[in-house]
Amino acid sequence: MRAPLSSLPLNAGLVGLLARAVGGPTLLDLLFHLPEGMIDRRYRPRLAEAEAGRIATLAVTVQRLDRPQRPRQPWRVLVGDGSGTAELVFFSQHQARGLAPGAELMVSGRLEQYGNRLSMAHPEHMLPRTRANELPLLEASWPLTAGLVPKVVARSLRIALERVPELPEWLEPSVVAREKWPGFAEALRLLHFPGDTLVDADPVTLAKRLDAARQRLGCDELLASQVAVGRARRRSRTRPGRGLSGDDTLRRQALATFGHLPTPAQRHVLAEIDADLAAPTRMLRLLQGDVGAGKTLVALMAMLRAAECGLQSALMVPTEILARQHHATLSRLSPVPVALLTGSIKGRARKQALDDLASGRVKLAVGTHALFQHGVAFDDLALAVIDEQHRFGVEQRLMLGDKGEMTDILVMTATPIPRTLLLTQWGEMQVSRLDGKPPGRKPIRTSLHAIAAMEEVCAGISRALAGGTQSGGAQGGGAQAFWVCPLVSESELLDVAAAEARHASLTERFGLGRVGLAHGRQDIAVREAALADFAAGRTRILVATTVIEVGVDVPGATIMVIEHAERFGLAQLHQLRGRVGRGGEVSYCLLLHDDALTASARQRLAMLRETEDGFLIADEDHRLRGGGDLMGRRQSGLPGFRLAAGPRFDELLRLAWQDAEMLLDRDPALTSPRGQAVTVLLDLFGRTDALRTLHSG
């Protein structure tokens, strides 16, 4: 099954198209390219009783061919079966040319009514009646790519299925019996070629059998995932660590500078982290906290614990802007020096930072991916903190962890992770959750506005900037506002054009020098200058793309306008909203939407209006949009499962999790007969190499 697609009797061009369609280079990728639907051709009426609008299979005889009178006109073939007549229409002449009156055919396609005659445009199947048994009455419909036809996929799948070896049963037999699931290979055959065995099944039985096959394969994939995660979790509990414990001297000094005690949630999370750091095994903990929950302070406290032990720690962030902001915050609070290392730091400053880290003179470091590049050495890195982890690739996280001998890892995210993903993709980690917000933070008032109300929105912002009344009735005080433009297509150029157009229109209205612009295609110095001007209050409105989604902290900003909010995911909208409400003033988020908003889109946006609970929002966003693929290289998009999908996903996930835990408790080394079968399953789904990836966070 691991054989390459090139082992099929296809030319190189078709192999390339097939690989593109199935998303991989092997026969296994082809087998896992499940149909997106099925075409039922079992409706075989006489023409007199045939219903328009249905896919029908007809036994007919050619009565007449009508050649086109002019180019681009179709060929028309009159056919009958003794009870009535119909017309076959061909826009490509090569099929019609071979037909002659008296030819007996089996044709299948969608019937339509034109005037008083039934018509079938370009039949999907047309065979001599002597070969009627070759016509698939139940036909799978696979996702294709341009230039690839279903016949090639079907022929290739026949060959691939013949090469599936006899495999042991890795699922719990009682579950298979209870659910009436087929075996692994049988499930693949049922889905790819339902007509082989189910052609006589009634519609209800057909649906049940195919659904059972999909559930079976989905459970296989989820079990492989859960066993891999469970093994990694158990191994992480035995990886030797340092056992860090400090005297709180540095922490007390930092908190005195901070001026506030940690919140109850922060104290609880710190207690969990301290217990991990003090343990004789290495820490691998995920800290998830909603926007503004105070993760940076928690990270600093953890890093100071390492410094109290004379060891080093590093905080890695995805962008230079965020690195500089964190460096400024940590330098202000930390009683010990903090090094900064980013790609733009050159010359003497870079050499000094590298020398300080290599010698151990500096115990705390903040930086971008520059922290793990070749030539960066730490004297003794005890703790790696990775912020906004989803912005980094697996290899980057691995390389930072490899900078130390026994490095504890703390992964942080401001994007609340849905319960489903915590189980499927983060189950190997210990999880800490920061609830609530620091003292003094006020709720953000979120409202929905049609694009047609743009003039009213601008008028409200004008009053707020002047210190008058904002929308909602609050008193402004020379407010500042973010204005976010959406991704209008996959082209970032179009996104930038939208931001620049909005910047031009707002500059015309509010005056030159009062409106800044920040987007991803600007030179970093230009973008940082725009952000700095806004943070310092020199500009009052910042027009931006999603580059401000994380890491921009402007306490004076109290208004967030998100244009065409329906084009964003819920979690992203929540992150953008979190850029305001960071000071002591009441803040506002205005979601501007298309005038013709669909009911489902309105319902989604209304959820933002009703709650600021990022965890609830994350669950809903995952339900609507999907998650990522932790063990692979995909970091976003639909869930990283090829076979596990559908309304029973959560139910199958719980079943797979329970089964994996039971199996690993009884047979952690997978040496029993079923354990050996599960080892085959892990290899089948590419999970045998997942442990090191998981250890990287």
C-alpha positions in Angstrom: 0.0 0.0 0.0 3.0 2.3 0.4 3.9 1.7 -3.2 4.1 4.8 -5.3 1.4 5.8 -7.7 4.0 5.5 -10.5 3.7 1.7 -10.0 0.2 1.9 -11.6 -0.1 1.4 -15.4 -0.5 5.1 -16.1 1.7 7.6 -18.0 3.6 10.2 -16.0 1.1 12.9 -16.7 -1.8 10.9 -15.3 0.3 9.9 -12.2 0.9 13.6 -11.5 -2.8 14.5 -11.9 -3.8 11.5 -9.6 -1.2 12.5 -7.0 -2.5 16.1 -7.0 -6.1 14.9 -6.6 -5.5 12.4 -3.8 -3.0 14.6 -1.9 -0.1 12.2 -1.9 2.3 10.0 -3.9 1.3 6.5 -2.7 -1.4 3.9 -3.3 -2.4 4.5 0.4 -3.2 8.1 -0.4 -5.3 6.9 -3.3 -7.2 4.4 -1.0 -7.8 7.1 1.6 -9.2 9.5 -1.1 -12.8 8.6 -0.2 -15.7 9.5 -2.4 -17.6 12.7 -1.8 -20.9 11.1 -2.9 -22.5 8.3 -4.9 -24.5 8.2 -8.1 -27.4 5.8 -8.1 -28.1 4.6 -11.7 -30.5 1.8 -10.7 -33.5 3.7 -11.9 -34.3 1.9 -15.2 -37.7 3.0 -16.5 -39.3 2.6 -19.9 -39.3 5.9 -21.7 -43.1 6.2 -21.4 -42.8 6.2 -17.6 -39.5 8.0 -17.2 -39.4 11.1 -14.9 -37.5 14.2 -15.8 -34.9 15.5 -13.4 -33.7 12.0 -12.4 -30.6 10.1 -13.3 -31.8 7.2 -15.4 -30.3 4.1 -17.1 -32.1 3.3 -20.4 -32.1 0.5 -22.9 -32.7 2.2 -26.2 -32.3 1.8 -29.9 -30.9 4.6 -32.2 -33.6 5.8 -34.6 -32.1 8.9 -36.2 -28.9 11.1 -36.2 -29.3 14.8 -36.8 -26.0 16.4 -37.7 -25.5 20.0 -36.7 -26.3 22.6 -39.4 -23.7 25.1 -38.2 -20.5 24.9 -36.1 -21.0 24.8 -32.3 -24.4 23.4 -32.7 -24.9 20.0 -30.9 -25.4 16.6 -32.5 -28.9 15.2 -31.7 -29.6 11.5 -31.6 -33.2 10.3 -31.5 -33.6 7.0 -29.5 -36.6 4.9 -28.5 -37.5 1.7 -26.6 -40.9 0.9 -28.1 -42.8 2.8 -25.4 -41.6 6.3 -26.3 -38.6 8.4 -27.6 -36.0 10.6 -26.2 -33.2 12.7 -27.5 -29.5 12.3 -26.8 -27.5 15.6 -27.1 -23.8 15.6 -27.8 -21.7 18.8 -27.8 -18.6 16.7 -28.7 -19.1 14.9 -32.0 -16.7 12.0 -31.4 -19.3 9.9 -29.5 -22.2 10.7 -31.8 -20.2 10.0 -35.0 -19.9 6.3 -34.2 -23.7 5.8 -33.9 -25.9 4.5 -36.6 -29.7 3.8 -36.8 -30.5 0.4 -35.3 -27.6 0.5 -32.7 -28.8 -0.9 -29.4 -27.4 1.0 -26.4 -27.3 1.3 -22.7 -27.1 5.0 -21.7 -27.1 6.6 -18.3 -27.4 10.3 -17.3 -29.8 12.9 -16.1 -33.1 13.2 -18.0 -34.6 16.7 -18.6 -37.8 17.7 -20.2 -37.6 20.1 -23.2 -41.0 20.9 -24.6 -42.8 17.6 -25.1 -39.6 15.5 -25.4 -37.2 13.9 -22.9 -33.6 14.8 -23.4 -30.3 13.5 -22.0 -27.3 15.8 -22.6 -24.0 14.0 -23.1 -24.8 10.7 -21.4 -22.3 9.9 -18.6 -22.2 6.3 -19.7 -23.0 4.9 -23.2 -22.3 1.2 -24.0 -23.5 -1.3 -26.6 -26.3 -3.3 -24.9 -24.1 -6.5 -25.2 -21.8 -4.9 -22.6 -24.6 -3.8 -20.3 -23.0 -5.6 -17.3 -20.1 -3.1 -17.4 -22.3 -0.2 -16.5 -21.9 0.8 -12.8 -25.3 1.0 -11.3 -23.9 2.4 -8.0 -21.0 4.7 -8.8 -18.7 6.5 -6.4 -18.1 10.2 -7.1 -14.5 11.2 -6.1 -13.1 14.7 -5.8 -11.1 15.2 -9.0 -8.7 17.7 -10.5 -8.7 19.3 -13.9 -7.7 16.7 -16.6 -8.5 13.7 -14.5 -11.6 11.6 -15.3 -13.4 9.2 -13.0 -12.5 6.1 -15.1 -8.8 6.6 -14.4 -9.5 6.9 -10.6 -11.7 3.8 -10.6 -9.3 1.7 -12.6 -6.4 2.8 -10.3 -8.4 2.0 -7.2 -9.3 -1.5 -8.5 -5.5 -2.2 -8.7 -4.8 -0.6 -5.3 -7.5 -2.6 -3.6 -6.1 -5.8 -5.0 -2.8 -5.0 -3.3 -4.3 -4.5 0.2 -2.8 -7.4 2.2 -4.6 -9.4 4.9 -4.5 -7.2 8.0 -5.1 -8.0 11.6 -8.2 -6.5 13.4 -7.0 -3.6 15.6 -10.3 -2.4 16.8 -11.9 -3.8 20.0 -13.9 -6.8 18.7 -16.9 -6.0 20.9 -17.1 -2.5 19.4 -17.0 -3.9 15.8 -19.8 -6.4 16.6 -21.9 -3.8 18.4 -21.6 -1.2 15.7 -21.9 -3.8 12.9 -18.8 -2.4 11.2 -17.1 -4.1 8.3 -13.4 -4.9 8.3 -10.9 -2.3 7.2 -10.4 -3.5 3.6 -14.1 -4.3 3.2 -15.0 -0.8 4.3 -12.7 0.7 1.6 -14.2 -1.6 -1.1 -17.8 -0.7 0.0 -17.1 3.0 -0.3 -15.1 3.0 -3.5 -17.2 0.4 -5.3 -20.6 0.1 -3.7 -22.1 -1.5 -6.8 -20.0 -4.7 -6.3 -22.0 -5.9 -3.3 -24.8 -3.4 -2.6 -26.6 -3.1 -6.0 -29.6 -4.9 -4.7 -29.8 -3.1 -1.4 -32.8 -0.9 -0.6 -32.0 2.8 -0.1 -32.2 2.6 3.8 -29.9 -0.5 3.9 -27.5 1.1 1.4 -27.2 4.3 3.4 -26.6 2.3 6.7 -23.9 0.1 5.1 -22.0 3.0 3.6 -22.3 5.0 6.8 -21.0 2.0 8.8 -18.0 1.8 6.5 -17.2 5.5 6.9 -17.5 5.2 10.7 -15.2 2.2 10.7 -12.5 4.0 8.8 -13.0 7.2 10.9 -12.6 5.2 14.1 -9.4 3.6 12.7 -7.9 7.0 12.1 -8.9 8.4 15.5 -7.6 5.3 17.3 -4.2 5.7 15.6 -4.2 9.4 16.7 -5.2 8.6 20.3 -2.7 5.7 20.7 0.1 8.0 19.4 -0.9 10.8 21.8 -1.3 8.4 24.7 2.1 6.9 24.2 3.7 10.3 23.9 1.9 11.4 27.1 3.2 8.4 29.0 6.7 8.8 27.7 6.8 12.5 28.6 6.1 11.6 32.2 9.4 9.7 32.3 11.7 12.1 30.5 14.3 13.3 33.0 14.2 16.9 34.0 16.1 19.2 36.4 13.8 19.8 39.3 13.8 23.6 39.5 12.8 25.4 42.7 13.6 29.0 43.6 13.3 31.3 46.6 10.9 33.8 44.9 13.4 36.6 45.3 13.3 37.7 41.7 9.6 37.1 41.5 8.8 39.4 44.4 10.9 42.1 42.9 9.1 41.8 39.5 5.7 41.9 41.2 6.6 45.0 43.2 7.4 46.7 39.9 4.2 45.4 38.3 2.2 46.9 41.1 -0.6 44.3 41.2 -0.9 40.9 42.7 -1.5 38.0 40.3 -5.1 37.1 39.8 -6.5 33.9 41.4 -6.3 32.3 37.9 -2.7 33.3 37.5 -1.8 32.0 40.9 -3.5 28.7 40.1 -1.7 28.3 36.8 1.7 29.3 38.4 1.2 26.6 41.0 0.8 24.1 38.2 3.8 25.3 36.4 5.9 25.4 39.5 5.0 21.8 40.3 6.1 20.8 36.8 9.4 22.7 37.1 10.1 21.2 40.4 9.4 17.7 39.3 12.2 15.3 38.3 10.7 15.0 34.8 10.6 17.6 32.1 7.6 19.9 31.7 5.5 19.9 28.6 2.6 22.2 29.4 0.1 24.1 27.3 -1.0 27.5 28.7 -4.2 28.7 27.0 -5.6 32.0 28.1 -8.1 34.3 26.5 -7.2 37.6 25.1 -5.8 39.8 27.9 -5.9 37.1 30.5 -2.3 37.8 31.7 -0.2 35.1 30.1 2.9 37.3 29.7 3.1 37.8 33.5 2.9 34.0 34.0 5.6 33.5 31.4 7.9 36.0 33.2 7.3 34.3 36.6 8.2 30.9 35.1 11.4 32.4 33.4 12.4 34.0 36.7 12.1 30.7 38.5 14.8 29.4 36.1 16.9 32.5 36.7 16.6 32.0 40.5 18.3 28.6 39.9 21.1 30.3 37.8 19.7 28.9 34.5 18.5 30.4 31.3 15.1 30.7 29.6 13.9 31.9 26.3 10.6 33.3 25.0 10.1 32.7 21.3 7.4 34.7 19.5 6.4 34.7 15.8 6.9 38.4 14.8 9.5 41.1 15.4 6.8 43.5 16.5 5.7 41.1 19.2 9.3 40.3 20.2 10.1 44.0 20.8 6.9 44.5 22.7 7.6 41.5 25.0 11.2 42.6 25.4 10.0 46.1 26.5 7.5 44.6 28.9 9.9 42.0 30.4 12.7 44.5 30.6 10.5 46.9 32.6 9.4 44.2 35.1 12.4 41.8 35.3 15.0 42.5 37.9 17.6 40.8 35.7 18.6 41.8 32.1 16.7 40.5 29.1 18.4 39.9 25.8 16.6 40.5 22.5 17.4 38.5 19.4 15.6 39.1 16.1 16.5 38.9 12.4 16.9 42.7 12.1 19.4 42.9 15.0 22.9 43.1 13.3 26.4 44.0 14.0 27.7 44.8 17.5 24.2 44.5 19.1 23.8 41.0 17.7 27.3 39.9 18.7 26.7 41.2 22.2 23.5 39.3 22.6 25.1 36.1 21.3 28.0 36.5 23.7 25.7 37.1 26.6 23.6 34.0 25.9 26.6 31.8 25.2 28.4 32.9 28.4 25.3 32.7 30.6 25.7 36.4 31.6 22.1 37.0 30.5 19.5 34.6 31.9 16.4 35.7 30.0 16.0 36.0 26.2 13.2 37.1 24.0 13.2 36.7 20.2 11.8 35.4 17.0 12.9 32.3 15.1 16.4 33.9 15.2 16.7 32.2 18.6 17.1 28.8 17.1 19.3 29.6 14.1 22.7 28.2 13.6 25.3 30.1 15.6 23.0 30.8 18.6 24.2 29.0 21.7 22.9 29.1 25.3 25.1 28.4 28.3 22.3 26.3 29.9 18.8 26.7 28.5 16.4 25.3 31.2 13.0 26.7 29.9 11.7 27.4 26.4 8.4 29.4 26.3 6.7 29.5 22.9 4.1 32.1 22.4 1.4 32.0 19.7 2.6 28.4 19.0 0.4 28.0 15.9 2.5 30.5 14.1 5.6 28.3 14.2 6.2 25.1 12.2 7.0 21.8 13.9 10.7 22.0 13.0 11.1 25.4 14.5 9.7 24.4 17.8 11.9 21.3 17.8 15.0 23.3 17.2 14.4 25.7 20.1 13.8 22.7 22.5 17.1 21.1 21.2 19.1 24.2 22.3 19.2 22.7 25.9 20.0 19.4 27.5 16.9 19.0 29.5 14.7 21.9 28.5 11.3 22.3 30.0 8.7 23.6 27.4 5.8 25.9 28.1 3.6 26.5 25.0 1.2 29.5 25.2 -1.7 30.5 23.0 -4.2 33.3 23.2 -6.5 31.4 20.9 -8.6 29.2 23.1 -8.4 25.6 21.9 -11.7 23.7 21.4 -12.3 20.7 23.6 -12.1 18.4 20.5 -8.7 19.6 19.6 -7.5 19.4 23.2 -8.3 15.7 23.1 -7.0 14.9 19.6 -4.0 17.2 19.2 -3.0 18.4 22.6 -3.8 15.3 24.7 -0.1 14.6 25.3 0.3 17.9 27.1 -0.7 19.0 30.6 -3.1 21.9 30.1 -3.4 25.1 32.1 -6.2 27.5 31.5 -6.3 31.2 32.5 -9.9 32.3 33.1 -11.0 35.8 33.4 -9.1 39.1 32.9 -6.8 41.2 35.0 -8.5 43.7 37.4 -9.8 46.9 35.8 -10.6 45.4 32.4 -14.2 46.3 31.3 -16.4 44.3 28.9 -16.2 45.2 25.2 -19.5 46.3 23.8 -20.0 44.5 20.4 -22.5 45.6 17.9 -23.5 44.7 14.3 -23.9 47.2 11.5 -24.6 46.9 7.8 -22.1 48.3 5.4 -24.8 50.7 4.3 -24.5 52.3 7.7 -20.9 53.3 7.0 -21.6 57.0 7.2 -23.2 56.6 10.7 -20.2 54.6 11.9 -17.8 57.2 10.6 -19.8 60.0 12.3 -19.7 58.1 15.6 -15.9 57.7 15.3 -15.5 61.3 14.5 -17.3 62.3 17.7 -15.2 59.8 19.7 -11.9 61.2 18.2 -13.1 64.7 19.1 -13.8 63.6 22.7 -17.6 63.6 22.1 -20.1 60.8 22.5 -19.2 57.5 21.0 -21.8 55.1 19.5 -23.4 53.5 22.5 -23.6 56.7 24.5 -20.2 56.7 26.2 -18.1 59.7 26.5 -14.9 59.6 24.4 -11.7 61.2 25.4 -9.9 61.7 22.2 -10.3 58.0 21.5 -8.3 55.9 19.2 -9.6 53.3 16.7 -8.4 50.2 14.8 -10.0 49.7 11.4 -9.4 46.2 10.1 -9.9 45.3 6.4 -10.7 41.7 5.5 -9.0 39.2 3.3 -11.1 39.6 0.2 -9.4 36.8 -1.7 -6.4 34.4 -1.5 -4.3 37.2 -3.0 -2.6 39.3 -0.4 -2.3 42.0 -3.0 -6.0 42.4 -3.1 -6.1 42.5 0.7 -3.5 45.3 0.7 -5.4 47.2 -2.0 -8.5 47.1 0.2 -6.6 48.4 3.2 -4.9 51.2 1.2 -8.2 52.2 -0.3 -9.8 52.5 3.1 -6.8 54.4 4.4 -7.2 56.9 1.6 -10.9 57.4 2.2 -10.5 57.8 6.0 -7.5 60.2 5.5 -9.7 62.3 3.3 -12.4 62.4 6.0 -10.3 62.8 9.2 -7.3 64.6 7.9 -3.7 64.0 6.8 -1.5 62.6 9.6 -4.4 61.3 11.7 -4.7 57.9 10.0 -2.0 55.2 9.9 -1.7 52.1 7.8 -0.2 48.7 8.6 -0.2 45.6 6.4 1.9 42.5 5.8 3.5 43.7 2.5 5.0 46.8 4.0 8.7 46.9 4.8 8.9 46.0 8.5 10.4 49.4 9.4 7.5 51.1 7.8 4.9 48.9 9.5 6.6 49.3 12.9 6.7 53.0 12.5 2.9 53.0 11.8 2.3 50.9 14.9 4.6 53.1 17.0 2.8 56.2 15.9 -0.5 54.7 16.8 0.7 53.4 20.2 2.1 56.9 21.0 -1.1 58.6 20.0 0.3 60.5 17.1 -2.2 58.9 14.8 -5.8 58.3 16.0 -7.0 55.6 13.5 -4.9 52.7 12.4 -6.2 51.0 9.2 -4.7 47.4 9.1 -5.1 43.9 7.9 -4.9 41.0 10.3 -1.2 41.8 11.1 -2.6 43.3 14.3 -4.4 40.1 15.3 -1.8 39.3 18.0 0.9 41.2 19.8 -0.4 44.7 19.5 -1.0 46.3 22.9 -2.4 49.9 22.8 -4.3 50.5 26.0 -5.6 53.8 24.7 -7.4 52.2 21.8 -11.1 51.8 22.6 -12.7 51.3 19.2 -12.3 48.3 16.9 -14.1 48.4 13.5 -13.9 45.2 11.5 -15.1 45.6 7.9 -16.9 42.7 6.3 -16.8 40.7 9.5 -18.7 37.8 7.9 -15.5 37.0 6.0 -13.6 36.2 9.2 -13.7 33.1 11.4 -15.2 33.6 14.9 -12.0 32.9 16.7 -10.2 35.5 14.5 -12.9 38.1 15.2 -12.5 37.4 18.9 -8.7 37.9 18.7 -9.1 41.1 16.8 -11.7 42.4 19.3 -9.1 41.7 22.0 -6.9 44.5 20.6 -9.2 46.9 22.5 -10.5 46.8 26.0 -6.9 46.7 27.4 -7.1 49.9 29.4 -9.6 51.1 32.0 -12.1 52.7 29.5 -15.2 51.1 28.0 -14.4 49.8 24.6 -16.4 49.1 21.5 -16.2 46.6 18.6 -18.2 47.4 15.5 -18.8 44.4 13.2 -19.6 45.8 9.7 -21.2 43.2 7.5 -22.6 42.8 4.0 -26.0 44.3 3.5 -27.4 41.0 2.3 -26.2 38.9 5.3 -27.3 35.3 5.3 -29.2 34.0 8.3 -26.3 31.6 9.3 -23.8 34.4 9.0 -25.9 36.7 11.1 -26.2 34.0 13.8 -22.4 33.6 13.8 -21.8 37.3 14.3 -24.6 37.5 16.9 -22.6 35.0 19.0 -19.7 37.6 19.1 -22.2 40.2 20.3 -23.6 38.0 23.1 -20.4 36.6 24.6 -16.7 37.4 25.3 -16.0 33.8 26.4 -13.3 32.8 23.9 -13.6 29.2 24.9 -17.3 29.0 23.9 -16.4 30.9 20.7 -13.5 28.5 19.9 -15.8 25.5 20.2 -18.3 27.0 17.8 -15.6 28.2 15.4 -14.1 24.7 15.3 -17.6 23.2 14.7 -18.1 25.5 11.7 -14.5 25.7 10.3 -12.4 22.8 11.6 -9.0 22.8 13.2 -5.4 21.9 12.1 -3.1 18.9 12.0 -0.6 18.8 14.8 1.3 15.7 13.9 1.7 16.6 10.3 2.8 19.9 8.8 -0.5 21.5 8.3 -1.0 24.1 11.0 -4.5 25.3 10.1 -7.5 24.6 8.0 -9.9 21.7 8.3 -9.2 19.0 10.9 -6.1 17.0 10.1 -8.1 13.8 9.6 -8.6 12.3 6.2 -11.2 9.7 7.1 -12.7 10.9 10.4 -15.5 13.3 9.7 -19.3 13.7 9.9 -21.9 14.2 12.7 -20.5 11.3 14.8 -17.0 12.7 15.0 -17.1 13.6 18.7 -18.8 10.3 19.6 -16.1 8.3 17.6 -13.4 10.4 19.2 -14.6 9.6 22.7 -14.8 5.9 21.8 -11.3 5.9 20.3 -9.9 7.8 23.3 -11.4 5.4 25.8 -10.2 2.4 23.8 -6.7 3.8 23.5 -6.4 4.5 27.2 -7.7 1.0 28.1 -5.2 -0.6 25.6 -2.2 1.4 26.8 -3.0 0.8 30.5 -3.0 -3.0 29.8 -0.3 -3.1 27.2 1.9 0.0 27.1 4.5 -1.6 24.9 2.0 -2.9 22.4 3.4 -6.4 22.6 0.1 -8.3 22.9 -1.6 -9.7 19.7 -3.9 -6.7 19.6 -1.1 -4.4 20.5 0.9 -5.7 17.5 -2.2 -5.1 15.3 -2.4 -1.5 16.6 1.3 -1.1 15.7 0.3 -1.9 12.1 -2.5 0.7 12.4 0.0 3.4 13.6 2.2 2.7 10.6 -0.7 2.8 8.3 -1.7 6.3 9.4 1.9 7.6 9.7 1.7 7.9 13.5 4.8 6.0 14.4 7.1 9.1 14.0 4.8 11.4 15.9 6.4 11.2 19.3 9.2 13.6 18.7 6.8 16.1 17.1 4.5 15.9 20.1 7.4 16.5 22.5 8.2 19.7 20.7 4.8 21.1 21.7 
